[in-house]
Structures are given as structure tokens and as C-alpha cells.
């Protein structure tokens, strides 16, 4: 299984490298960011020991395709994709909030609703809703990173402004961009027979002070999708919706006694299971983009990425 789970490159004019749960970001001369999507799989805030073949390519190619499909509405950080696993873009200062937008009462919102809460991040939720029902209008429920960086925390628009996390002028732009992106994402999903349930967007400011979309967009790691076919019927019966996300991995881990809690052992993922996860991610890619997935050459994936990035940097 040829996967890339860690990188240790030293590119020309490299200033620093940041390693997230899945992506590794190289700062080139405080001007460009080279973002490498690895094959690491994270669930319950824990990175699994083995990589998933083609997962990094899948996430990177969905995100870059979706950025291309929304750039007429909202400017983004992306400049080029010199390799299937790599995106190169403008260095930005990220806003310290994630813009979460929900079209349906699902996931975290549904859990809060079940315990009797009717206000989420300062936004009222109507009475009498069932899990996975559609909201009358999509709601924006921002989150901010906790100080320890481990979990995102709900925050209201009022708190964001009163704490000076984002200026009012900028926040109005973030809200406007979030609604436009979600509307376009909803339309793209509908063309594929899918429902975009909820998603999160991250934004940053370029050196010139321009607000742009950064990170990923409309991937199965950042978004929840349902299949449109059968949605109404399942809602009427009160049955769970068929999801298109990495929820299937979480369910497998739970079944095998792991939820990321202290003292729990990560269950062994054998080659057969890893191969099945890879197949599911390919299915997600093809469903979300409407295109066939072309597997990149992974005979020497780390060298392929390095060669392609060096070639791009040399030419620019």
C-alpha cells in the first residue's frame, strides 16, 4: 500500500512547515503556501496509524475543483495544483473563526436540539423539528478554536464582534461569502443527486488585505451530504439518512470499541479494511464531482510530489 503519511521536504526559500491532522503546509518566502494533502485519516481528533491509499489526492482534487467552481462568487487563495496531492496558494492570515453553515438539523445541531436547546450560536432554531429536517433558511453557527487547539467551540456573532475576534466590517463579508458558497454548493450537489446538509468554510486575508476562501471546500471531511433520492421517505419513517461523509469510519471505530477516549486502543485496520475505506473515498469523489477518479502513479509518491513542487517553484 503506497501511501504518504508524513513529509519532510526542504524546498528553496522555505521558511517553516505546519503539520495539521491531514495537511502539511510549507511557507515559501512568506509569499506562497504549498499545501500537501497526505493520506492520513483522522477520526475523533485522533490520527489513525495507517494511511488510506489516494485519500490525499481525493480531498485535494475535490477542494480544488470546488474552488474553481465558486471563484466567480468568492475569491480564494488557490494559485496552482502542480501535483494531484498539492495545492499552491497565497500566504494568508487566517481568521480565528470557522464559518459553519447548516441547511438541516443534523450532527452537532441535532444533538443540541435533542437536549432541549433552541438557540445555537445565538441563532434560534424553530420548535417541532425532527433530526435531519430542513431549516426554513440555512443558519450560520460559527465556531472558534479553543486555546488548546483540540476542539472547536461554538460562538455567536455577537461574541465574535464584542471580543474583537473579527471586525464588524470583515464579519459581514464572511457571512455574505458563506451564504453564497453554500448556495452554489447546494446547486452543485443537487445536480449530482445529493443534498449539501452542512459544511464549514475558512477564510483568510492576503497581504493586500483581501478576504479570500482558504483550506478545503465541500469535501467529505468538511461537509455532510445526504442522497436526495429517498430523503423524504426516510424522514417520514423517522429513519436515519444515507450519508456521504467519513461517518462510516467513525461507526466502524465505535463498533470496535474506540471513540478517542483515554485508555482506548485504536483497533487494527487490516489491508482489506483499508482498501475498502479507499474504495469508499473514491465513491465519494465520483458522487460529489460527477467525474471518474483517475488514480495517480503512487509507485514513489513522496518523490513524485517533491519533483512536481520543485518544478513549479523553479518556473515561478
Secondary structure, DSSP 8 states (H G I E B T S, - for coil): -----------TTEEEEEE-SSEEEEEETTTEEEEEE-S--EETTEE-SS--TTHHHHHHHHHHHHHHHHTTTS-BSEEEEEETTEEEEE--EE-SEEEEEEEES-HHHHHHHHTT--EETTEE--TT--TT-EEEEEEE--EEE-TTSSSEEE--HHHHHHTTSS-HHHHHHHHHHHHHHHHHHHHHHHHTTEEEEEEEEEEEE-TT--EEEES--S-TTTEEEEESTTHHHHHHHT----EESTHHHHHHHHHTT-SS-TT-------HHHHHHHHHHHHHHHHHHHSS-------TTHHHHHHHHHHHHHHH-
